[in-house]
């Protein structure tokens, strides 16, 4: 069975690109990474090893301009249920009456 591993990371941006000195990373928001995984594999790997793997893969997406720091992960066994945007907006607007 397949599942979706969702990794949430803090996104940092380097504001010191002009200088060759120390980078000046500042938090800019969150970034979600996703990968399809085999649930049988997840059964045999421990949480610590999974987190280490997540942290290591995020390093490969980081560079001089952007840095990604692991925050948490989720394993989704089912596709999310999509909510109709018009229905949601209608519900939100009830709070402004």
ZAPA-241490 format. One record per residue: residue number from 1; residue in three letters; x, y, z of N, C-alpha, C, CB in turn. Coordinates in pm, whole numbers, plus 50000, padded with zeros to 5 digits. Last residue first. Glycine has a CB too. Layout:
nr_rest_n.east_n.north_n.up_ca.east_ca.north_ca.up_c.east_c.north_c.up_cb.east_cb.north_cb.up
NUM_ALA_X_Y_Z_X_Y_Z_X_Y_Z_X_Y_Z
...
END
This chain:
nr_rest_n.east_n.north_n.up_ca.east_ca.north_ca.up_c.east_c.north_c.up_cb.east_cb.north_cb.up
97_UNK_47825_53880_50877_47688_53936_50878_47656_54000_51010_47584_53829_50846
96_UNK_48057_53745_50881_48066_53890_50861_47928_53956_50856_48143_53920_50732
95_UNK_48016_53479_50889_48075_53539_51009_48090_53691_50998_48210_53477_51037
94_UNK_47937_53403_50642_47835_53405_50747_47886_53477_50872_47791_53262_50783
93_UNK_48168_53377_50494_48097_53505_50486_47986_53516_50590_48039_53523_50348
92_UNK_48234_53106_50531_48314_53212_50592_48240_53345_50599_48443_53230_50515
91_UNK_48037_52985_50372_48041_52959_50516_48121_53066_50589_48101_52819_50544
90_UNK_48115_53080_50122_47980_53109_50172_47976_53091_50324_47874_53017_50103
89_UNK_48366_52962_50100_48355_53108_50105_48220_53150_50163_48374_53169_49964
88_UNK_48288_52693_50083_48371_52739_50195_48361_52890_50212_48517_52697_50173
87_UNK_48149_52691_49843_48080_52649_49966_48156_52701_50088_48067_52495_49971
86_UNK_48356_52760_49672_48239_52848_49685_48161_52818_49813_48148_52834_49563
85_UNK_48533_52542_49698_48575_52676_49739_48459_52773_49756_48673_52733_49639
84_UNK_48464_52230_49835_48427_52325_49731_48457_52467_49778_48277_52310_49694
83_UNK_48734_52043_49958_48613_52118_49989_48588_52218_49877_48625_52192_50128
82_UNK_48868_51724_49912_48866_51863_49869_48730_51925_49899_48899_51874_49720
81_UNK_49029_51516_50129_48898_51545_50069_48894_51693_50037_48779_51504_50165
80_UNK_49349_51368_50059_49264_51466_50129_49132_51485_50055_49337_51601_50143
79_UNK_49389_51016_50028_49391_51148_49963_49304_51243_50045_49341_51139_49815
78_UNK_49533_50837_50302_49425_50860_50207_49443_50998_50146_49287_50847_50276
77_UNK_49746_50839_50465_49712_50711_50405_49601_50723_50301_49669_50614_50512
76_UNK_50009_51042_50526_49869_51045_50485_49837_50916_50410_49838_51171_50396
75_UNK_50216_51123_50777_50194_51016_50680_50044_51015_50651_50245_50876_50733
74_UNK_50408_51413_50836_50281_51341_50848_50278_51232_50743_50158_51438_50833
73_UNK_50658_51593_51024_50613_51516_50908_50480_51448_50941_50719_51410_50865
72_UNK_50828_51904_51101_50750_51785_51134_50716_51710_51006_50622_51823_51212
71_UNK_51061_52062_51039_50971_52094_51149_50894_51971_51196_50873_52204_51107
70_UNK_51382_52110_50897_51274_52017_50931_51193_52068_51050_51332_51878_50962
69_UNK_51459_52386_50699_51482_52320_50829_51359_52237_50866_51512_52426_50939
68_UNK_51621_52503_50419_51500_52437_50466_51534_52358_50592_51441_52343_50357
67_UNK_51730_52798_50265_51759_52695_50363_51627_52636_50411_51843_52752_50482
66_UNK_51863_52970_49984_51748_52916_50057_51792_52803_50149_51639_52867_49959
65_UNK_52108_53050_49879_51999_53147_49886_51881_53100_49970_51951_53179_49748
64_UNK_52283_52836_49882_52329_52966_49933_52216_53066_49953_52431_53024_49840
63_UNK_52049_52569_49966_52166_52622_49895_52204_52756_49955_52137_52636_49743
62_UNK_51853_52269_50005_51904_52396_50056_52027_52438_49975_51939_52386_50207
61_UNK_51800_52017_49924_51721_52123_49860_51765_52262_49905_51573_52103_49891
60_UNK_51957_51865_50086_51986_51861_49943_51908_51967_49866_51955_51723_49886
59_UNK_51839_51900_50333_51969_51962_50309_52001_51966_50160_52079_51885_50384
58_UNK_51618_51736_50309_51597_51882_50305_51728_51955_50282_51532_51930_50436
57_UNK_51736_51488_50344_51685_51522_50211_51661_51672_50200_51555_51444_50181
56_UNK_51801_51504_50619_51907_51492_50518_51857_51529_50379_51961_51350_50517
55_UNK_51547_51516_50738_51641_51626_50756_51750_51623_50649_51705_51620_50896
54_UNK_51446_51263_50660_51378_51387_50620_51474_51506_50629_51253_51413_50709
53_UNK_51626_51094_50791_51617_51091_50645_51552_51219_50593_51538_50968_50597
52_UNK_51564_51158_51057_51699_51182_51005_51699_51186_50853_51796_51072_51055
51_UNK_51298_51067_51064_51326_51209_51082_51465_51244_51030_51314_51249_51231
50_UNK_51345_50793_51032_51263_50864_50934_51290_51014_50943_51114_50834_50957
49_UNK_51490_50736_51263_51554_50720_51132_51476_50793_51023_51566_50572_51096
48_UNK_51291_50788_51458_51417_50863_51457_51486_50855_51321_51511_50810_51566
47_UNK_51096_50596_51395_51066_50738_51380_51194_50821_51373_50979_50787_51496
46_UNK_51224_50311_51210_51184_50383_51330_51162_50531_51304_51289_50366_51438
45_UNK_51092_50095_50965_51186_50203_50998_51135_50277_51121_51204_50300_50878
44_UNK_50886_49918_50920_51013_49866_50971_51114_49974_51008_51073_49776_50869
43_UNK_50672_50060_50823_50649_49972_50936_50781_49932_51001_50572_49848_50892
42_UNK_50761_50180_50592_50746_50264_50712_50726_50181_50838_50629_50360_50694
41_UNK_50741_49964_50417_50873_50016_50451_50865_50098_50580_50930_50101_50336
40_UNK_50465_49950_50394_50537_49836_50451_50677_49879_50495_50546_49720_50348
39_UNK_50401_50183_50260_50367_50172_50401_50437_50055_50469_50216_50158_50417
38_UNK_50611_50356_50051_50551_50224_50072_50524_50208_50222_50645_50109_50018
37_UNK_50540_50695_49954_50620_50593_50022_50540_50464_50035_50664_50642_50162
36_UNK_50575_50991_49772_50498_50868_49788_50590_50763_49849_50438_50819_49651
35_UNK_50632_51307_49919_50686_51193_49847_50596_51072_49875_50834_51164_49888
34_UNK_50661_51662_49956_50584_51538_49960_50651_51431_49876_50440_51562_49911
33_UNK_50701_51955_50153_50760_51861_50057_50677_51733_50066_50913_51834_50086
32_UNK_50607_52283_50218_50569_52142_50227_50639_52065_50116_50414_52125_50218
31_UNK_50734_52552_50402_50730_52483_50274_50696_52337_50299_50865_52497_50197
30_UNK_50670_52865_50562_50683_52720_50563_50671_52665_50422_50576_52657_50654
29_UNK_50867_53165_50599_50742_53091_50595_50770_52942_50598_50662_53127_50470
28_UNK_51105_53292_50636_51011_53351_50541_50877_53279_50537_51071_53352_50405
27_UNK_51375_53374_50852_51258_53290_50824_51158_53364_50735_51190_53246_50954
26_UNK_51691_53451_50711_51574_53496_50787_51456_53407_50752_51542_53647_50758
25_UNK_52042_53435_50704_51915_53369_50677_51807_53421_50770_51928_53218_50692
24_UNK_52301_53556_50598_52204_53614_50691_52067_53556_50658_52203_53771_50682
23_UNK_52632_53414_50580_52495_53429_50530_52405_53487_50638_52439_53294_50480
22_UNK_52939_53594_50616_52842_53500_50671_52704_53521_50609_52834_53515_50824
21_UNK_53057_53731_50309_53074_53696_50450_52971_53592_50491_53064_53820_50539
20_UNK_53026_53834_50066_53078_53697_50069_53104_53651_50213_53208_53687_49986
19_UNK_52731_54018_49989_52856_54002_50064_52898_53856_50062_52840_54050_50210
18_UNK_52497_53971_49856_52595_54062_49797_52732_54047_49863_52548_54206_49810
17_UNK_52339_53810_50019_52397_53753_49896_52506_53841_49836_52288_53730_49794
16_UNK_52201_53818_50265_52337_53868_50255_52407_53811_50132_52416_53833_50383
15_UNK_51965_53698_50311_51959_53840_50277_52098_53899_50260_51884_53916_50383
14_UNK_51831_53390_50237_51956_53459_50269_51948_53603_50220_52077_53386_50205
13_UNK_51543_53254_50391_51601_53318_50275_51726_53396_50318_51498_53412_50206
12_UNK_51393_52951_50499_51475_53068_50529_51533_53122_50399_51588_53033_50630
11_UNK_51116_52764_50591_51191_52819_50477_51262_52945_50522_51096_52848_50356
10_UNK_51068_52476_50774_51078_52621_50782_51164_52667_50665_51139_52668_50921
9_UNK_50870_52205_50645_50999_52268_50674_50983_52418_50690_51100_52237_50564
8_UNK_50711_51896_50655_50694_52040_50669_50827_52100_50715_50579_52074_50770
7_UNK_50643_51635_50442_50745_51692_50530_50725_51842_50534_50889_51655_50481
6_UNK_50442_51364_50400_50442_51509_50386_50540_51565_50489_50297_51570_50405
5_UNK_50401_51080_50225_50478_51138_50334_50489_51286_50306_50620_51070_50348
4_UNK_50131_50891_50139_50197_51017_50107_50269_51065_50233_50096_51124_50055
3_UNK_50143_50541_50059_50098_50653_50141_50177_50776_50097_50116_50624_50295
2_UNK_50047_50221_49927_50121_50346_49919_50059_50451_50010_50126_50397_49773
1_UNK_50084_49882_50000_50000_50000_50000_50089_50125_50000_49904_50000_50122
END
